[in-house]
Amino acid sequence: MRAVIYKSTGSWYVAKATDGKLYNARIKGIFKIDEITSTNPLAVGDEVEMEIEDIQEESAMIHEIYDRRNYVARVSPHNKRQHHIIASNLDQSILFATLKEPKTSQGFMDRFLISCESYHIPAIIVFNKSDLYRKKELERFSLLKDIYEAIGYKVVLVSVQNNEGVDEVKQLLHAKTTLLSGHSGVGKSTFINAVFPKLGLRTQEVSGWSGKGLHTTTFAEMFDLDTGGRIIDTPGVREFGLVDISKQELSQYFPEMRVLINDCQFNNCMHINEPGCGVKKAVNAGTVSVDRYASYLTILDTMEDKSY
C-alpha cells in the first residue's frame, strides 16, 4: 500500500495511506544501511510503500521509498559529516523571520534560501511580530524587502498577534505542500494556530534571559489543511548548515549572481579578487546588494574547500 510520511521521530513514523488512514510504521533495517550520509532514512513528505501488519493496532512495515522530487536538508547538529533531511516533495517553503525577539540574522536567511535554491524549491520570507517593530526595525524590513523582492523572493510583513497580514500568508498555502521553518520563537506555531485552530499546536514564549526561542515542536510533522494543501511544521533551528554544496557552486544559488556568471572573465571566478569579475562590477554599480555580497563572502569563508 502506498503512503506518505506525516511524522518522523527517527525510530518510528506516522504514515497516511491511500485509504486515508494513519498508521504507526517502522522501517526495515536495510534502509539504515543504505542511507549513509543522512541521519534520517525517511523524512516527512516521503512517499513509501508499506505492508499493513495489524489492522486493529494500525501498524505497518515500510519496505520501499520512492524517489524524492526534492528535499531541504541541513548539516546534522549532532554530526557535521552528515546531513539531516528536514522534509521532502515540497511545492514551496516559507521562512518565518523576525527582526526582534528573537532577531533572525541575514546569514541564516541566506543559508535557508541557498538550500531551497539548490533543489529548486520556491521560497517565501515572512517577517512576523511587526507589532514589536519600531522605526529601526521598520527601516531594516523595508531594506530587506527591497533586496529580496528584487531577486525574485516574495516578502510579507505580518503580525500574528494583531492578525495583520495573516490572511495573505494563508492564501499562499492553498493547494500546496509547504515547509514552514525558522528559529525557535519566531511564531510558526502561533501562526498555524491562528489560521488553523483545530490543529492546536503548543506554543511557548521567547526565553527572557537569552532572547532565544524555546523549542515547542519536537519532530517535523505534516498537517492537512481544511482549505486544501498541507503544511509541514518543523522544530526551530538555531543554525542552518549547508550540505552538498561546494565553494565553486555557491554563487549559483544566489539568483542575482547566477545571471552574471557568464560576465566574469574566468569561468572559475569566485568573485573575490579576480580581475574582470562581473559580480563585483555589479556590486560596485549597486545592482547587486552589498549586504548579499557580504553574506556570500561570509558563507564562503565558513565552507570547507571540497568539491562534490
DOVOTOR-90429 format. One line per 2 residues: for each residue y, z, x of N, C-alpha, C. Coordinates in Angstrom, 1 decimal. Each point is the difference from the previous one (the first is absolute). Example, Ala and Ser with C-alpha at 12.3 -4.5 7.8 and 13.67 -1.06 7.14 Angstrom:
BEGIN
-5.7 7.8 13.2 1.2 0.0 -0.9 1.2 0.0 0.9; 1.1 -0.7 -0.4 1.1 0.0 0.9 1.1 0.8 -0.8
END
This chain:
BEGIN
-1.2 0.0 0.8 1.2 0.0 -0.8 1.3 0.0 0.9; 0.9 -0.9 -0.4 1.3 0.0 0.8 0.9 1.1 -0.4
0.8 0.5 0.9 0.9 1.1 -0.3 1.1 0.0 1.0; 1.1 0.8 -0.3 1.2 0.1 0.9 0.1 1.5 0.3
0.3 0.3 1.3 0.2 1.3 0.4 1.3 0.6 -0.5; 0.0 1.1 -0.7 1.2 0.6 -0.5 0.4 1.2 0.7
-0.9 0.6 0.7 0.3 1.2 0.8 -0.9 0.2 1.1; 0.5 0.3 1.2 -0.8 0.2 1.2 0.3 1.4 0.6
-1.0 0.7 0.2 0.1 1.3 0.7 -0.5 0.0 1.4; -0.6 -1.1 0.4 -0.6 -0.2 1.3 -1.5 0.2 0.0
-0.5 0.8 -1.0 -1.4 0.2 0.0 -0.6 -0.5 -1.4; 0.8 0.0 -1.0 -0.5 -0.5 -1.3 1.2 -0.7 -0.6
-0.3 -0.8 -1.0 1.0 -0.9 -0.6 -0.1 0.0 -1.6; 1.1 -0.3 -0.6 0.0 -0.3 -1.4 0.2 -1.5 -0.2
-1.0 -0.6 -0.6 0.0 -1.4 -0.2 0.0 -0.4 -1.5; 0.9 -0.9 -0.4 0.1 -0.5 -1.3 -0.8 -1.3 -0.2
-1.1 0.0 -0.8 -0.8 -1.1 -0.1 0.5 -1.0 -1.0; -0.6 -1.2 -0.1 0.4 -1.0 -0.9 -0.2 0.4 -1.5
-0.8 1.0 -0.2 -0.2 0.6 -1.4 1.1 0.9 -0.4; 1.0 0.3 1.0 1.1 0.8 -0.3 -0.2 1.5 0.3
-1.2 0.4 0.4 -0.4 1.4 0.2 0.3 0.3 1.5; 0.3 1.3 0.2 0.2 0.5 1.3 -1.3 0.7 0.5
-0.3 -0.3 1.3 -1.2 0.5 0.6 0.3 0.7 1.3; -0.7 1.2 0.2 0.0 0.6 1.3 -0.9 -0.7 0.9
0.5 -0.6 1.1 -0.9 -0.9 0.8 0.0 0.4 1.5; -1.2 -0.3 0.6 -0.1 0.3 1.4 -0.3 -1.4 0.7
0.0 0.0 1.3 -0.3 -1.3 0.7 -1.2 0.2 0.9; -0.7 -1.1 0.2 -1.1 0.0 1.0 0.6 0.2 1.4
-0.8 0.6 0.8 0.4 0.3 1.4 0.4 -1.2 0.8; -0.5 -1.1 -0.3 0.2 -1.2 0.8 1.5 -0.4 0.0
0.8 0.4 -1.1 1.4 -0.3 0.0 0.7 0.7 1.2; -0.4 1.3 0.2 0.6 0.8 1.0 -0.3 -0.5 1.4
-1.2 -0.7 0.2 -0.4 -0.5 1.2 0.8 -1.3 0.3; 0.1 -0.8 -1.0 0.7 -1.3 0.2 1.5 0.1 0.1
0.6 1.0 -0.6 1.5 0.2 0.1 0.3 0.8 1.2; 0.4 -0.6 1.0 0.2 0.6 1.3 1.5 0.5 0.2
0.9 -0.9 -0.3 1.4 0.2 0.3 0.8 0.8 -1.0; -0.6 0.1 -1.2 0.7 0.7 -1.1 -0.7 1.4 -0.3
0.8 1.0 -0.3 -0.5 1.3 -0.2 -0.6 0.1 -1.4; 0.4 -0.9 -0.9 -0.6 0.0 -1.4 -0.7 -1.4 -0.3
-1.3 0.1 -0.3 -0.7 -1.2 -0.2 0.4 -0.7 -1.3; 0.5 0.8 -1.0 0.5 -0.6 -1.3 1.3 0.5 -0.2
0.9 -0.8 -0.7 1.3 0.4 -0.3 0.3 -0.2 -1.5; 0.9 0.7 -0.6 0.4 -0.2 -1.4 0.5 -1.5 -0.1
-0.5 -0.6 -1.1 0.3 -1.4 -0.2 -1.2 -1.0 0.4; -0.9 0.5 0.8 -1.1 -0.8 0.4 -0.9 -0.3 -1.2
-0.5 -1.3 0.1 -1.0 -0.4 -1.0 -1.4 0.1 0.6; -0.9 0.6 -0.8 -1.3 0.3 0.6 -1.1 -0.4 -1.1
-1.2 0.0 0.6 -1.2 -0.2 -0.9 -0.8 1.3 0.1; -0.4 0.5 -1.2 -0.7 1.3 0.1 -1.1 0.0 -1.1
-0.9 1.0 0.2 -1.1 0.2 -0.9 0.1 1.3 -0.6; -0.2 0.1 -1.3 0.1 1.2 -0.8 -1.2 0.9 0.4
0.2 1.2 0.4 -1.1 0.9 0.3 -0.4 0.9 -1.2; 1.0 0.5 -0.6 -0.2 0.9 -1.1 1.1 -0.2 -1.1
-0.4 -0.6 -1.1 1.0 -0.2 -1.1 0.6 1.2 -0.5; -0.9 1.1 -0.2 0.5 1.2 -0.5 1.0 0.7 0.9
-0.3 0.0 1.3 0.9 0.6 1.0 1.1 -0.9 0.4; -0.1 -1.3 -0.4 1.0 -1.0 0.3 0.1 -0.1 1.5
-1.1 -0.1 0.7 0.0 -0.2 1.5 -0.6 -1.4 0.4; 0.5 -0.4 1.1 -0.4 -1.4 0.4 0.0 0.0 1.6
-0.7 -1.1 0.5 -0.1 -0.2 1.4 0.6 -1.4 0.3; 1.0 0.1 0.9 0.7 -1.3 0.4 -0.8 -0.6 1.2
-0.4 -1.3 -0.2 -0.8 -0.7 1.0 0.7 -1.2 0.6; 1.1 -0.4 -0.6 0.7 -1.2 0.6 1.5 0.1 -0.3
0.8 -0.4 1.0 1.4 -0.1 -0.2 0.5 -1.5 0.1; 0.8 -0.4 -0.9 0.4 -1.4 0.0 1.2 -0.1 1.0
0.3 -1.3 0.4 1.0 -0.2 1.0 1.4 0.4 -0.6; 0.8 0.7 0.8 1.3 0.4 -0.5 1.0 -1.2 0.1
0.8 -0.1 -1.0 1.1 -1.0 -0.1 1.1 0.4 1.0; 0.3 1.3 0.1 0.9 0.5 1.0 -0.1 1.5 0.0
0.7 0.7 0.9 0.0 1.4 0.0 1.2 0.5 0.8; 0.3 1.3 -0.2 1.0 0.6 0.8 -0.7 1.2 0.8
0.3 0.0 1.3 -0.7 1.0 0.8 1.1 0.6 1.0; -0.4 1.2 0.4 0.8 0.7 1.0 -0.9 0.6 1.1
0.6 0.4 1.1 -0.8 0.7 1.0 -0.5 1.3 -0.6; -1.3 0.3 0.2 -0.5 1.2 -0.5 0.7 1.2 0.7
0.4 1.0 -0.8 0.7 1.2 0.5 -1.0 0.9 0.8; -1.3 -0.3 -0.1 -1.0 0.8 0.7 -0.5 -0.7 1.2
0.1 -1.3 0.1 -0.6 -0.8 1.1 0.9 -1.2 0.2; 0.8 0.1 1.1 1.0 -1.1 0.2 -0.7 -1.3 0.4
-1.3 0.0 0.3 -0.7 -1.2 0.3 -0.6 -0.7 -1.3; 0.1 0.6 -1.1 -0.5 -0.5 -1.2 1.2 -0.2 -1.0
-0.3 -0.7 -1.1 1.0 -0.1 -1.0 -0.6 0.4 -1.3; 0.9 0.4 -0.9 -0.4 0.4 -1.3 0.6 -0.9 -1.1
-0.9 -0.6 -0.8 0.4 -0.9 -1.0 0.5 0.8 -1.2; 1.3 -0.2 -0.4 0.6 0.7 -1.0 -0.4 -0.5 -1.4
0.0 -1.3 -0.2 -0.4 -0.6 -1.2 -0.2 -1.5 0.2; -0.8 -0.7 -0.9 -0.3 -1.4 0.2 0.3 -0.8 -1.3
-0.1 -1.3 0.1 0.1 -0.9 -1.1 1.3 0.2 -0.9; 1.1 0.0 0.7 1.3 0.4 -0.6 0.8 -1.3 -0.4
0.8 0.2 -1.1 1.0 -1.1 -0.3 1.3 0.3 0.6; 0.3 1.3 0.2 1.3 0.4 0.6 0.0 1.4 0.4
1.0 0.4 0.8 0.1 1.4 0.4 1.4 0.5 -0.3; 0.1 1.3 -0.3 1.4 0.6 -0.2 0.1 1.2 1.0
1.0 -0.1 0.9 0.2 1.1 0.9 1.1 0.9 -0.6; -0.3 1.2 -0.3 1.0 1.0 -0.5 0.6 0.6 1.2
1.4 -0.1 0.0 0.7 0.6 1.2 1.1 0.9 -0.6; 0.5 0.9 0.8 1.2 0.8 -0.4 0.9 0.1 1.2
1.3 0.2 -0.2 1.0 0.2 1.0 0.3 1.4 0.2; -0.6 0.9 -0.8 0.3 1.4 0.0 -1.2 0.8 -0.6
-0.4 1.0 0.6 -1.0 1.0 -0.6 -1.3 -0.7 -0.4; -0.8 -0.5 0.8 0.1 -0.2 1.5 0.6 -1.4 0.3
0.4 -0.2 1.2 0.6 -1.2 0.4 -1.0 -1.0 0.6; -0.1 -1.2 -0.5 -0.9 -1.0 0.5 0.7 -0.8 1.1
-0.6 0.0 1.1 0.5 -0.8 1.2 -0.1 -1.5 -0.2; 0.9 -0.7 0.5 -0.2 -1.5 0.0 -1.2 -0.5 0.7
-0.3 0.7 1.1 -1.2 -0.3 0.7 -1.3 0.1 -0.8; -0.1 1.0 -0.8 -1.1 0.2 -0.9 -0.1 -1.2 -1.0
1.2 -0.3 -0.6 0.0 -1.1 -1.0 -0.4 -1.3 0.7; 0.5 -0.3 1.2 -0.3 -1.2 0.6 -1.5 -0.1 0.4
-0.6 1.1 0.4 -1.4 0.0 0.3 -0.9 -0.3 -1.2; 0.4 0.6 -1.2 -0.7 -0.3 -1.2 0.1 -1.5 -0.4
1.3 -0.5 0.1 0.2 -1.4 -0.3 -0.7 -1.0 0.9; -0.1 0.4 1.3 -0.8 -0.8 0.9 -1.4 -0.1 -0.4
-0.6 1.1 -0.4 -1.4 0.1 -0.4 -0.2 -0.9 -1.2; 0.9 0.0 -1.0 -0.1 -0.8 -1.2 0.2 -1.5 0.4
0.9 -0.3 0.9 0.2 -1.4 0.4 -1.2 -0.6 0.7; -0.7 0.9 0.8 -1.2 -0.5 0.7 -1.1 -0.4 -0.9
0.0 0.5 -1.3 -1.1 -0.4 -0.9 0.6 -0.7 -1.2; 1.3 -0.5 0.1 0.6 -0.8 -1.1 0.0 0.7 -1.3
0.4 1.3 0.1 0.1 0.8 -1.3 1.5 0.2 -0.2; 0.6 -0.5 -1.2 1.4 0.2 -0.3 0.3 1.5 -0.1
1.1 0.3 0.6 0.4 1.4 0.1 1.4 0.2 -0.7; 0.1 1.2 -0.7 1.3 0.4 -0.6 0.4 1.4 0.5
1.2 0.2 0.2 0.5 1.3 0.5 0.8 0.7 -1.2; -0.5 1.1 -0.3 0.7 0.8 -1.1 0.6 1.3 0.7
1.3 0.1 -0.1 0.7 1.2 0.5 0.1 0.9 -1.1; -0.6 1.2 0.1 0.0 1.0 -1.1 1.0 1.1 0.3
0.2 0.9 -0.9 0.9 1.2 0.1 1.5 -0.4 0.2; 0.4 -1.1 -0.7 1.4 -0.4 0.1 0.9 1.1 -0.6
-0.5 0.9 -0.8 0.8 1.1 -0.5 0.4 1.0 1.1; -0.6 -0.1 1.1 0.3 0.9 1.1 1.0 -0.6 1.0
0.2 -1.4 -0.1 0.8 -0.7 0.9 1.5 0.3 -0.1; 0.6 0.1 1.1 1.5 0.1 0.0 0.5 -1.3 0.7
1.3 0.0 0.4 0.6 -1.2 0.5 -0.8 -0.5 1.2; -0.4 0.9 1.0 -0.7 -0.5 1.2 -1.3 -0.7 -0.4
-0.8 0.6 -0.9 -1.3 -0.6 -0.3 0.2 -1.3 -0.8; 1.0 0.0 -0.9 0.2 -1.2 -0.8 0.5 -1.2 0.9
0.8 0.3 1.0 0.4 -1.0 1.0 -1.2 -0.5 0.8; -0.9 0.9 0.4 -1.2 -0.3 0.7 -0.9 -0.9 -0.9
-0.2 0.4 -1.2 -0.8 -0.8 -1.0 0.5 -1.4 -0.1; 1.3 -0.1 -0.2 0.7 -1.4 -0.1 -0.3 -0.8 1.2
0.0 0.5 1.2 -0.2 -0.7 1.2 -1.5 -0.4 0.1; -0.9 0.9 -0.3 -1.4 -0.3 0.0 -0.4 -1.1 -1.1
0.6 0.1 -1.1 -0.3 -0.9 -1.1 0.4 -1.4 0.5; 1.2 -0.1 0.6 0.5 -1.3 0.5 -1.0 -0.6 1.0
-0.4 0.9 1.0 -0.9 -0.5 1.0 -1.3 -0.5 -0.5; -0.7 0.8 -0.9 -1.3 -0.4 -0.4 0.0 -1.1 -1.1
1.0 0.0 -0.8 0.0 -1.1 -1.0 0.3 -1.3 0.6; 0.8 0.0 1.1 0.3 -1.2 0.8 -1.3 -0.7 0.6
-1.0 0.8 0.2 -1.2 -0.6 0.6 -1.2 0.0 -1.0; 0.4 0.2 -1.3 -1.0 -0.3 -1.1 -0.7 1.1 -0.7
0.4 1.3 0.4 -0.6 1.1 -0.7 0.8 0.4 -1.2; -0.6 0.4 -1.0 0.7 0.6 -1.2 0.2 1.5 0.3
1.2 0.5 -0.3 0.4 1.3 0.3 0.6 0.6 -1.3; -0.5 1.2 -0.4 0.4 0.6 -1.3 0.5 1.4 0.3
1.0 0.4 -0.6 0.5 1.4 0.1 -0.3 0.7 -1.3; -0.7 1.2 0.1 -0.4 0.7 -1.2 0.3 1.5 0.1
0.1 0.6 -1.1 -0.1 1.5 -0.1 -1.0 0.3 -1.1; -1.2 0.4 0.4 -1.0 0.4 -1.0 0.5 1.2 -0.7
0.7 0.9 0.7 0.5 1.2 -0.6 0.9 -0.3 -1.2; 0.9 -1.0 0.2 0.9 -0.4 -1.1 -0.4 -1.2 -0.8
-1.2 -0.4 0.3 -0.6 -1.2 -0.7 0.9 -1.3 0.1; 0.5 -0.2 1.2 0.8 -1.1 0.3 -0.7 -1.0 0.9
-0.1 -1.2 -0.4 -0.7 -1.1 0.7 -1.6 0.1 -0.2; -0.5 0.9 -0.7 -1.4 0.2 -0.1 -0.6 -1.1 -0.8
0.6 -0.5 -1.1 -0.5 -1.1 -0.8 -0.2 -1.3 0.8; 1.0 -0.2 0.9 0.0 -1.2 0.8 -1.3 0.0 0.9
-0.3 1.2 0.6 -1.2 0.0 0.8 -1.2 -0.1 -0.8; 0.0 0.7 -1.2 -1.2 -0.1 -0.9 -0.3 -1.5 -0.3
1.0 -0.8 -0.3 -0.2 -1.4 -0.3 -0.7 -0.7 1.2; 0.3 0.4 1.2 -0.5 -0.7 1.2 -1.5 0.2 0.1
-0.5 1.1 -0.7 -1.4 0.3 0.1 -0.9 -0.8 -1.0; 0.6 -0.7 -1.0 -0.7 -0.6 -1.1 -1.0 -1.1 0.6
-1.3 0.2 -0.5 -1.0 -1.0 0.3 -0.3 -0.2 1.5; 0.3 1.0 0.8 -0.2 -0.1 1.4 -0.8 1.2 0.6
-0.7 -0.2 1.1 -0.6 1.2 0.7 1.0 0.3 1.1; 0.6 1.2 -0.1 1.1 0.4 0.9 -0.4 1.3 0.7
0.2 -0.1 1.3 -0.1 1.2 0.9 1.3 0.7 0.0; 0.0 1.4 -0.2 1.2 0.8 0.1 -0.2 0.8 1.3
1.0 0.0 0.9 -0.1 0.7 1.2 1.3 0.7 0.4; 0.0 0.8 1.0 1.2 0.7 0.5 -0.3 1.3 0.5
1.0 0.7 0.6 -0.1 1.3 0.5 -0.4 1.0 -1.1; -0.6 1.1 0.3 -0.1 1.1 -1.0 1.4 0.4 -0.4
0.1 0.3 -1.3 1.3 0.5 -0.5 1.0 -1.0 -0.5; -0.3 -1.3 0.1 1.0 -1.0 -0.4 0.0 -0.3 -1.5
-1.0 0.6 -0.7 0.0 -0.1 -1.4 -0.9 -1.0 -0.6; -1.1 -0.4 0.7 -0.9 -1.0 -0.6 -0.7 0.6 -1.2
-0.6 1.2 0.1 -0.7 0.6 -1.1 1.0 0.3 -1.2; 1.2 0.4 0.3 1.0 0.3 -1.0 0.3 -1.3 -0.8
0.1 -1.1 0.8 0.3 -1.3 -0.7 -1.2 -0.4 -0.9; -1.2 0.2 0.5 -1.2 -0.4 -0.8 0.0 0.8 -1.3
0.3 1.3 0.1 -0.1 0.9 -1.1 1.2 -0.4 -1.0; 1.1 -0.4 0.5 1.1 -0.4 -0.9 -0.3 -1.2 -0.8
-0.7 -1.0 0.6 -0.2 -1.3 -0.7 -1.4 0.0 -0.7; -0.9 0.8 0.5 -1.4 0.0 -0.5 -0.4 1.5 -0.1
0.6 0.7 -0.9 -0.3 1.5 -0.1 -1.4 0.3 -0.3; -0.8 -0.9 -0.5 -1.4 0.3 -0.3 -0.8 0.3 1.2
0.4 -0.5 1.1 -0.7 0.2 1.3 0.1 1.4 0.5; 1.1 0.7 -0.3 0.2 1.4 0.4 -0.3 0.3 1.4
0.6 -0.7 1.0 -0.2 0.3 1.4 0.8 1.2 0.4; -0.6 0.7 1.0 0.6 1.2 0.5 1.2 -0.3 0.9
1.1 0.8 -0.1 1.2 -0.3 0.8 0.3 1.4 0.7; 0.8 -0.1 1.0 0.4 1.2 0.8 1.3 -0.2 0.6
0.8 1.0 0.2 1.3 -0.1 0.5 0.0 -0.3 1.5; 1.0 -0.5 0.6 0.2 -0.2 1.4 0.0 1.4 0.7
-0.7 0.1 1.1 0.1 1.3 0.7 1.4 0.3 0.5; 0.5 1.2 -0.4 1.4 0.3 0.4 0.2 0.2 1.4
-0.9 0.6 0.7 0.2 0.4 1.4 -0.1 -1.2 1.0; -0.8 -1.0 -0.4 -0.1 -1.2 0.9 0.6 -1.2 -0.5
0.4 -0.1 -1.3 0.5 -1.2 -0.6 -1.0 -1.1 -0.2; -1.3 0.3 0.2 -1.0 -1.0 -0.1 -0.8 0.3 -1.3
-0.5 -1.1 -0.5 -0.7 0.1 -1.3 -1.4 0.7 0.2; -0.5 0.5 -1.1 -1.3 0.7 0.0 -1.0 -1.0 -0.6
-1.2 0.0 0.5 -1.0 -1.0 -0.5 -0.4 0.5 -1.4; 0.0 -0.9 -1.0 -0.5 0.3 -1.3 -1.2 -1.0 -0.3
0.0 -1.1 0.5 -1.1 -1.0 -0.2 -0.9 0.1 1.2; -1.2 0.4 -0.2 -1.0 0.3 1.1 -0.7 -1.3 0.4
-0.4 -0.8 -1.0 -0.7 -1.2 0.2 0.7 -1.2 -0.7; -0.2 -1.2 0.5 0.5 -1.2 -0.6 -0.7 -0.1 -1.4
0.7 -0.4 -1.0 -0.6 -0.1 -1.3 0.7 -1.1 -0.8; -0.8 -0.8 -0.7 0.6 -1.1 -0.9 0.0 0.4 -1.4
1.0 -0.4 -0.8 0.1 0.3 -1.4 0.3 -1.2 -0.7; -0.6 -0.2 -1.2 0.3 -1.1 -0.9 1.3 0.4 -0.8
0.8 -1.0 -0.2 1.3 0.3 -0.7 -0.1 -0.6 -1.4; 0.6 0.8 -1.0 0.0 -0.5 -1.4 0.7 -1.3 -0.1
0.9 -0.3 0.8 0.8 -1.2 -0.1 -0.7 -1.2 0.7; -1.2 0.2 0.5 -0.7 -1.0 0.8 0.3 0.1 1.5
-1.0 -0.2 0.8 0.2 0.2 1.4 -0.6 1.3 0.4; 0.0 0.2 1.3 -0.5 1.2 0.6 0.9 0.5 1.2
0.0 1.3 0.2 0.8 0.5 1.1 -1.0 0.8 0.9; 0.3 0.0 1.3 -0.8 0.8 0.9 0.9 1.1 0.6
-0.2 1.2 -0.3 0.8 1.1 0.5 -0.7 0.5 1.3; 0.8 0.2 1.1 -0.6 0.3 1.3 0.6 1.3 0.5
-0.8 0.7 0.9 0.6 1.2 0.6 1.2 -0.3 0.7; 1.0 0.9 0.0 1.2 -0.2 0.8 -0.3 -0.1 1.5
0.6 -1.0 0.7 -0.2 -0.1 1.4 1.2 0.4 0.8; -0.3 0.7 1.1 1.1 0.4 0.9 0.4 -1.2 1.0
-1.1 -0.7 0.5 0.2 -1.1 0.9 -0.8 -1.2 -0.5; 0.5 -1.2 0.5 -0.7 -1.2 -0.4 -0.3 -0.8 1.2
-1.1 0.2 0.7 -0.4 -0.7 1.2 -0.6 -1.3 -0.3; 0.5 -1.1 0.7 -0.5 -1.3 -0.2 -1.3 -0.3 0.6
-0.8 -0.8 -0.6 -1.3 -0.4 0.5 -0.2 -1.5 0.0; -0.8 -0.4 1.0 -0.4 -1.4 0.2 1.2 -1.0 0.1
1.1 0.5 0.6 1.2 -0.8 0.3 0.3 0.2 1.4; 0.2 -1.1 0.8 0.3 0.0 1.4 1.5 -0.1 0.2
0.5 0.4 1.1 1.4 -0.1 0.3 0.5 -1.5 -0.1; -0.9 -0.9 0.4 0.4 -1.4 -0.1 0.2 -0.5 -1.5
-0.7 0.7 -0.9 0.0 -0.4 -1.4 1.1 0.7 -0.8; 0.5 1.1 0.5 0.9 0.8 -0.8 1.1 -0.7 -0.7
0.8 -0.8 0.7 1.1 -0.7 -0.6 -0.3 -0.9 -1.1; -1.3 -0.4 -0.1 -0.4 -0.9 -1.1 0.0 0.7 -1.4
0.0 1.4 0.1 0.0 0.8 -1.2 1.3 0.5 -0.4; 1.1 -0.5 0.7 1.3 0.2 -0.4 0.5 -1.3 -0.6
0.1 -0.1 -1.3 0.3 -1.4 -0.6 1.2 -0.7 0.6; 1.1 0.8 0.3 1.2 -0.6 0.6 -0.2 -0.5 1.4
-1.0 0.6 0.7 -0.3 -0.5 1.4 -1.0 -1.1 -0.1; -0.9 0.0 -0.9 -1.1 -1.0 -0.1 0.6 -1.4 -0.1
1.1 -0.1 -0.8 0.6 -1.4 -0.2 0.8 -0.4 1.2; 0.2 0.8 1.0 0.8 -0.3 1.2 -0.9 -0.3 1.2
-1.3 0.3 0.0 -0.8 0.0 1.1 0.0 -1.4 0.7; 0.1 -1.1 -0.8 0.0 -1.3 0.6 1.3 -0.3 0.7
1.0 0.9 -0.2 1.3 -0.2 0.6 0.1 0.6 1.4; -1.1 0.7 0.4 0.0 0.6 1.3 -0.5 -1.0 1.1
0.6 0.1 1.2 -0.3 -0.9 1.1 -1.5 0.1 0.4; -0.5 1.2 -0.1 -1.4 0.2 0.4 -0.9 0.4 -1.2
-1.2 -0.6 0.0 -0.8 0.2 -1.2 -0.7 1.4 0.0; 0.1 0.7 1.1 -0.5 1.4 0.1 1.2 1.0 0.1
1.1 -0.4 -0.5 1.2 0.9 0.1 -0.2 1.3 -0.8; 0.3 1.1 0.7 -0.1 1.3 -0.6 1.4 0.5 -0.6
1.0 -0.9 0.2 1.3 0.3 -0.6 0.7 1.3 0.6; -0.2 0.2 1.3 0.5 1.1 0.7 1.1 -0.4 0.9
-0.3 -0.6 1.1 1.0 -0.5 1.0 -0.3 -1.4 0.5; -0.8 -0.8 -0.7 -0.3 -1.4 0.4 1.2 -0.9 -0.3
0.2 -0.9 0.8 1.1 -1.0 -0.2 -0.3 -0.9 -1.2; 1.0 -0.5 -0.7 -0.2 -0.9 -1.1 -0.8 0.5 -1.1
0.2 1.3 -0.3 -0.7 0.7 -1.1 0.8 -0.2 -1.3; -0.7 -0.7 -1.0 0.7 -0.2 -1.3 0.2 1.2 -0.8
-0.8 1.0 0.1 0.1 1.3 -0.7 1.2 0.7 0.5; 0.1 0.2 1.3 1.2 0.7 0.6 1.3 -0.7 -0.3
0.0 -1.3 0.0 1.1 -0.7 -0.4 0.5 0.3 -1.4; -1.0 0.1 -0.9 0.2 0.3 -1.4 0.5 1.4 -0.2
-0.5 0.9 0.8 0.5 1.4 0.0 1.5 0.1 0.4; 0.3 -0.7 1.0 1.4 0.0 0.5 0.9 -0.7 -1.0
-0.5 -1.0 -0.7 0.8 -0.7 -1.0 0.1 0.8 -1.3; -0.8 1.1 -0.2 0.0 0.8 -1.2 -0.9 -0.5 -1.1
-0.8 -1.1 0.2 -0.9 -0.5 -1.0 -1.3 0.8 0.0; -0.3 0.7 1.0 -1.2 0.9 0.0 0.6 1.4 0.2
-0.4 0.9 -0.8 0.5 1.4 0.0 -0.2 0.7 1.3; 1.0 0.6 0.6 -0.1 0.8 1.2 -1.0 1.1 -0.2
0.0 0.7 -1.2 -0.9 1.1 -0.3 -1.4 -0.5 0.0; -0.3 -1.1 -0.6 -1.3 -0.5 0.0 -0.5 -0.4 1.4
0.9 -0.6 0.8 -0.4 -0.4 1.3 -0.3 1.2 0.9; 0.9 1.1 -0.2 -0.3 1.2 0.7 -1.3 0.6 -0.4
-0.4 -0.1 -1.3 -1.2 0.5 -0.5 -1.2 -0.8 0.7; 0.2 -1.3 0.1 -1.0 -0.8 0.6 -0.3 0.4 1.5
1.1 0.3 0.7 -0.1 0.4 1.4 -0.7 1.4 0.1; 0.3 0.9 -0.9 -0.5 1.3 0.0 -1.5 0.0 -0.3
-0.4 -0.8 -1.0 -1.4 -0.2 -0.3 -0.8 -0.6 1.1; 0.6 -1.1 0.6 -0.6 -0.7 1.1 -0.3 1.0 1.2
1.0 0.9 0.2 -0.2 0.9 1.1 -1.1 1.0 -0.1; -0.3 0.3 -1.3 -1.1 0.9 -0.3 -1.4 -0.6 -0.1
0.0 -1.3 0.0 -1.3 -0.7 -0.1 -0.7 -0.1 1.3; -1.4 0.0 0.0 -0.8 -0.2 1.2 0.0 -1.4 0.3
0.0 -0.4 1.3 0.1 -1.3 0.4 -1.4 -0.6 0.0; -0.4 -0.6 -1.1 -1.4 -0.5 -0.2 0.1 -1.2 -1.0
-0.9 -0.8 0.1 -0.1 -1.2 -1.0 -1.3 0.1 -0.7; 0.0 -0.7 -1.2 -1.1 0.0 -0.9 -0.6 -1.4 -0.1
END
